[in-house]
Amino acid sequence: MVHRRRFLGTALRGLAGGATALAGLRAARAQPSYTVPLGQLQEAVAQKFPRSVPVQGLVDLAVQAPRLRLLPEANRLGATMAVEVAGPALRRSHAGTFDVEFALRYEAGDRTVRAHQIRLGRLDFPSLKPAVNEMLNAYGPVLAEQSLREVVLHQLRPQDTAVFDGLGLQPGPITVTARGLVVAFVNKPQP
């Protein structure tokens, strides 16, 4: 009797474990995905900087590579960049920071994940007069757009998507998680 109870208990635990594994497989099948870790994103974006952004002949901004941060609660990425401003309107160069947030989109033509819907946090130059800081912040949205517009954060290689392509799937929604970006694969539209 004791052996029978142990056997039934073990069998029930095995069935429960199998059901959990099967549910996990079904969930994975329902929404296959590809994960891009933050470190990989950081490496890719660093290759696109520094960048120079002129402001209507008054000043030039030299924008350094951003430090990226994941914002899963907003499904966005944040970036803080060191910036140097100099030009005819200023007597010397000034160091500061530039903070932005942005969403992500997939570009099928070249298999890239790109920044878009850029929102400026604030440009801050501690050594500049407040009025000059405010003037630069008035141009902030344009500066953010020019410095990060369509920056490629990741490029999927053909081998990254070969299995999905064979199954008739294509990259779809991009979700920001605590571990990085998750690119979901969805059914290709029928012709």
Secondary structure, 3 states (H helix, E strand, C coil): CHHHHHHHHHHHHHHHHHHHHHHHHHHHHHCCEEEEEHHHHHHHHHCCCCEEEEECCCEEEEECCCEEEEECCCCEEEEEEEEEEECCCCCCCEEEEEEEEEEEEEECCCCEEEEEEEEEEEEECCCCCHHHHHHHHHCHHHHHHHHHCCCEEEECCHHHHHHHHHCCEEEEEEEEECCEEEEEEEECCCC
